[in-house]
Amino acid sequence: MQSRSVLTRLGAGAVALMALAAVAQGRPLAGLWDGQIKYDELTVEFPIELSGSGKDVKGSFFNGDDQVASTSGTQTGKALVLDFADHATQLNATEEGGVLKGTYGNKLTGVHEIVLRRHRAKTVSGSRTPDISGLWTLPFESPKGEHAWRFIVRQHRSQVSAAILRVDGDTGVLSGDYQDGQFVLNHFDGGRPLQVTIVPREDGDLDVMLRGPHAPSQTLTAIRPAEARAKGLPSPSVFAGHTTMKNPSEPLRFSFPDLSGKLVSNTDPQFRNKVLVVNITGSWCPNCHDEAPFLVEVYRRYHSLGLEVVALDFEDEGQLTNPTRLPAFIKHYDIDYTYLLAGQTSELAAKIPQAERLNAWPTTFFVGRDGRVRTIHTGFAARASGAFYTQLRQEFAGTVECLLAE
């Protein structure tokens, strides 16, 4: 009787609207989902968490414990749309039978098929799992002049998380487990997709197969650092020695417009007698996304003591013509230091001609009050790099504090 009385007071029209609203909103999607994204023959697995409903839906990819959240999202009936404006990407999916199927990406990097299923805990392997934890060296001759990479592995029973640390920075957290004599690890945080298969060898080394959409599949040999040194194998790049100045006695010069079109130069009064951290970056660059919140932290800690941070941003032509991703990038990380549009990515060497072997994103110049570059740090080792991230934070802070004390 009570329900009939309520319906009578609401009226048939109101009840119909409520029913339509329920259909439009669709069934709740909140919770953790297991995703797959397909790149031709390669399928990379990843987790994604959904929350909210209607016009206020959020999706979050993961990089280890760090979340990469959408900037907006909507659910209309069975259709889900998530925008990641700071990456200029979009996820579109439709729910059928409890499975979300659709696409993710953009025109520049490609739009790829995705499938999302409700998360189910995996059965932990009961077989004896070899211990591969610790630091490894991956000998590799890269186009950027590297002779080896670092391979950092953390392990709990059959569960493994790892990262490959290159001169640009790390791959993000690779996660997976041990099954059928091998570890299969995946990473996808909305970008830098990678799958790594690790097979322990009888001699103690590892066969490490890398599969990603942006480079051919390849198998490298991981060796413990002490053994690599004993064999005379090359060491990984030194981050503070990869990029150098052609003439260290010259001041670092730059002159580029900010987002409003105002030309900003190293000789401007705002930089006079200041310590500068000059950062080569781009909103398309995953390792630059890793570094941005750290630079914000450094700027806010030391700005009142005489530090200025200047970003020299290089983008693809489309983003320079119609910048959408970069403003979202700046807003997302709450960047309040000087941000300049330096040009297209292909113009890096021409726009920064004073630097030698400037080929990694990001690259950070530490400039004294006299305008001269004191040190250059290539790449950014983020949280996935473990102790190397801690070391980088200490080195950055120590360098800035020494320059401020001069």
Backbone hydrogen bonds, N-H to C=O, Kabsch-Sander energy under -0.5 kcal/mol:
donor,donor_aa,acceptor,acceptor_aa,energy
5,S,1,M,-2.2
6,V,2,Q,-2.1
7,L,3,S,-2.3
8,T,4,R,-2.4
9,R,5,S,-2.1
10,L,6,V,-2.3
11,G,7,L,-2.5
14,A,10,L,-0.5
15,V,11,G,-1.9
16,A,12,A,-2.2
17,L,13,G,-2.1
18,M,14,A,-2.3
19,A,15,V,-2.1
20,L,16,A,-2.5
21,A,17,L,-2.4
22,A,18,M,-2.0
23,V,19,A,-2.1
24,A,20,L,-2.7
25,Q,21,A,-2.3
26,G,22,A,-1.6
31,G,50,L,-2.9
33,W,48,I,-3.0
34,D,117,R,-3.7
35,G,33,W,-0.6
35,G,46,F,-3.9
36,Q,115,V,-1.8
37,I,44,V,-2.3
38,K,113,E,-2.5
39,Y,42,L,-3.6
42,L,39,Y,-2.7
44,V,37,I,-2.6
46,F,35,G,-2.3
48,I,33,W,-2.2
49,E,60,S,-2.2
50,L,31,G,-2.8
51,S,58,K,-2.2
53,S,56,D,-0.7
56,D,53,S,-2.2
57,V,73,G,-1.9
58,K,51,S,-2.6
60,S,49,E,-2.2
61,F,68,V,-2.4
62,F,47,P,-0.5
62,F,188,F,-0.6
63,N,66,D,-3.1
66,D,63,N,-1.7
68,V,61,F,-2.5
69,A,67,Q,-0.7
70,S,59,G,-2.5
71,T,83,D,-2.6
72,S,83,D,-1.5
74,T,81,V,-2.4
75,Q,54,G,-3.0
76,T,79,A,-2.4
77,G,24,A,-9.6
77,G,75,Q,-0.5
79,A,76,T,-2.4
80,L,93,A,-3.4
81,V,74,T,-2.6
82,L,91,L,-2.6
83,D,72,S,-2.7
84,F,89,T,-2.8
85,A,83,D,-0.5
87,H,84,F,-2.0
88,A,84,F,-0.9
89,T,84,F,-1.7
90,Q,105,G,-1.8
91,L,82,L,-3.0
92,N,90,Q,-0.5
92,N,103,T,-2.5
93,A,80,L,-2.5
94,T,101,K,-2.6
95,E,78,K,-2.7
96,E,99,V,-2.9
99,V,96,E,-1.5
100,L,116,L,-2.5
101,K,94,T,-2.2
101,K,99,V,-0.6
102,G,114,I,-2.2
103,T,92,N,-2.6
104,Y,112,H,-2.1
105,G,90,Q,-1.4
106,N,110,G,-1.3
110,G,106,N,-1.9
112,H,104,Y,-3.1
112,H,110,G,-0.5
114,I,102,G,-2.6
115,V,36,Q,-2.0
116,L,100,L,-3.1
117,R,34,D,-2.6
118,R,98,G,-0.5
119,H,32,L,-2.4
132,I,130,P,-0.7
134,G,153,V,-3.0
136,W,151,F,-2.5
137,T,223,I,-3.4
138,L,149,W,-2.9
140,F,147,H,-1.9
142,S,140,F,-0.9
142,S,146,E,-1.7
145,G,142,S,-1.9
149,W,138,L,-2.5
150,R,165,L,-2.2
151,F,136,W,-2.5
152,I,150,R,-0.5
152,I,163,A,-2.8
153,V,134,G,-2.6
153,V,151,F,-0.5
154,R,161,S,-3.2
156,H,159,Q,-3.0
159,Q,156,H,-2.4
160,V,176,G,-2.8
161,S,154,R,-2.6
162,A,174,L,-2.4
163,A,152,I,-1.8
165,L,150,R,-2.9
165,L,163,A,-0.6
166,R,164,I,-0.7
166,R,169,G,-2.7
170,D,380,F,-0.9
171,T,164,I,-1.2
174,L,162,A,-3.6
175,S,173,V,-0.5
175,S,186,N,-2.5
176,G,160,V,-2.0
177,D,184,V,-0.9
178,Y,158,S,-0.9
179,Q,177,D,-0.6
179,Q,182,Q,-2.9
182,Q,179,Q,-1.2
183,F,198,I,-2.6
184,V,177,D,-1.9
185,L,183,F,-0.5
185,L,196,V,-3.2
186,N,175,S,-2.5
187,H,194,L,-2.1
189,D,191,G,-1.4
194,L,187,H,-1.9
195,Q,211,R,-2.6
196,V,185,L,-2.7
197,T,209,M,-2.2
198,I,183,F,-2.9
199,V,207,D,-2.6
201,R,205,D,-2.7
204,G,201,R,-1.6
206,L,222,A,-1.8
207,D,199,V,-2.5
208,V,206,L,-0.6
208,V,220,L,-3.2
209,M,197,T,-2.9
209,M,207,D,-0.6
210,L,208,V,-0.5
210,L,218,Q,-3.2
211,R,195,Q,-2.5
212,G,215,A,-0.7
215,A,212,G,-0.7
218,Q,210,L,-1.7
220,L,208,V,-3.1
220,L,218,Q,-0.5
222,A,206,L,-2.6
222,A,220,L,-0.6
223,I,137,T,-2.6
228,A,224,R,-2.5
229,R,225,P,-2.5
230,A,226,A,-2.1
231,K,227,E,-1.7
232,G,229,R,-1.4
233,L,228,A,-2.7
237,S,148,A,-0.8
239,F,237,S,-0.6
241,G,238,V,-2.1
242,H,238,V,-0.9
244,T,356,E,-1.8
246,K,354,Q,-3.0
250,E,247,N,-1.9
252,L,371,G,-2.6
256,F,264,V,-2.1
258,D,262,K,-2.5
259,L,339,Y,-0.6
261,G,258,D,-1.7
264,V,256,F,-2.7
266,N,254,F,-2.0
268,D,265,S,-1.7
271,F,268,D,-2.0
272,R,269,P,-1.2
273,N,369,R,-0.5
274,K,271,F,-1.7
275,V,306,G,-2.3
276,L,367,V,-2.2
277,V,308,E,-2.3
278,V,276,L,-0.6
278,V,365,F,-2.5
279,N,277,V,-0.6
279,N,310,V,-3.0
280,I,278,V,-0.5
280,I,363,T,-3.4
281,T,279,N,-0.6
281,T,312,L,-2.0
285,C,282,G,-1.5
288,C,285,C,-0.5
289,H,285,C,-1.6
290,D,286,P,-1.8
291,E,287,N,-1.6
292,A,288,C,-2.1
294,F,291,E,-0.7
295,L,291,E,-2.2
296,V,292,A,-2.1
297,E,293,P,-1.8
298,V,294,F,-2.5
299,Y,295,L,-2.8
300,R,296,V,-2.3
301,R,297,E,-1.7
302,Y,298,V,-2.1
303,H,299,Y,-2.0
305,L,302,Y,-1.2
306,G,303,H,-1.7
307,L,302,Y,-1.4
308,E,275,V,-2.7
310,V,277,V,-2.7
311,A,338,T,-2.8
312,L,279,N,-3.2
312,L,310,V,-0.5
313,D,311,A,-0.7
313,D,340,L,-3.0
314,F,281,T,-2.5
315,E,343,G,-2.2
319,Q,316,D,-0.7
320,L,316,D,-1.4
321,T,317,E,-2.2
322,N,318,G,-2.6
328,A,324,T,-1.4
329,F,325,R,-2.6
330,I,326,L,-2.6
331,K,327,P,-2.3
332,H,328,A,-2.8
333,Y,329,F,-1.8
334,D,331,K,-0.9
335,I,330,I,-2.3
338,T,309,V,-1.2
340,L,311,A,-2.7
341,L,257,P,-3.0
342,A,313,D,-2.5
342,A,340,L,-0.9
343,G,313,D,-1.2
345,T,315,E,-1.0
347,E,344,Q,-1.8
348,L,345,T,-1.4
351,K,347,E,-2.7
352,I,348,L,-2.0
355,A,352,I,-1.3
356,E,244,T,-3.8
359,N,357,R,-1.1
363,T,280,I,-1.2
364,T,377,H,-3.0
365,F,278,V,-3.3
366,F,375,T,-2.6
367,V,276,L,-3.3
367,V,365,F,-0.6
368,G,372,R,-2.5
371,G,368,G,-2.0
373,V,250,E,-0.6
374,R,366,F,-3.0
375,T,366,F,-1.1
377,H,364,T,-3.0
378,T,239,F,-2.7
378,T,376,I,-0.6
379,G,362,P,-3.0
380,F,168,D,-1.5
382,A,380,F,-0.9
385,S,382,A,-2.4
386,G,383,R,-2.1
388,F,385,S,-1.8
389,Y,386,G,-1.0
390,T,386,G,-1.5
391,Q,387,A,-2.5
392,L,388,F,-2.2
393,R,389,Y,-2.3
394,Q,390,T,-1.9
395,E,391,Q,-2.5
396,F,392,L,-3.0
397,A,393,R,-2.3
398,G,394,Q,-2.6
399,T,395,E,-2.6
400,V,396,F,-2.4
401,E,397,A,-2.5
402,C,398,G,-2.1
403,L,399,T,-2.2
404,L,400,V,-2.4
405,A,401,E,-1.5
406,E,402,C,-0.6
406,E,403,L,-0.8
